[in-house]
Amino acid sequence: MTDIRGINQLLDAFEFLDDYELWLLGPISDVKLKERIKGGCKNIRYFGVVEPYEVFSYIQQADIGIITFLPLPNHLNTLATKPFEYMACGKPIIMSNFNYWQETFKDSSLYVNPLKPQEIIDRIKELLENKELISKMGELNKELSQNSYNWQKESQKLLNLYKELEELK
């Protein structure tokens, strides 16, 4: 967990979300951030570092997945792993409003300006107070992970690219 991945804005948002809890997993190298999280941050449960195979059990128990990376050049046009993990577990997602992410994930997520905790609060409430939307997005994400965003589909694209490159020789 690092500042550039939007953790401080998430913590700020959860200070005002009395009815909801933020679950955090993984290492924290920043001393101030570690103190903030372990020092009684409101509505936060920190599980520490868990084995990679355990991550999915936590996601399965959660209601939604949140990924609010800050708008830095390295984040704007990249695909993080987390949305795909959330999708594989059939979870609705709240994520940063980067154009590339919106074009890629479309209706599978709600989008926020990651620098604005109030937007994060509003989207969390919108999602968690609408069971129909949670269900619809969760089903869509499960379907997308099974039929579009999976290694079998992607490996075929890679093999086709290799064939095309071989034919150009």
Buried (B, 14 or more C-beta within 10 A) or exposed (E): BBEEBBBBBBBBBBEBBEEBEBBBBEEBEBEEBBEBBEEEBEBBEBEEEEEEEEBEEBBEEBBBBBBBBBBEEEBBEEEBEBBBBBBBBBBBBBBBBBEEBBEEBEEBBBBBBBEBBEBBBBBBBEBBEEEEBBEEBBEBBBBBBBEEBBEEEEEEEEEEEEEEEEEEE
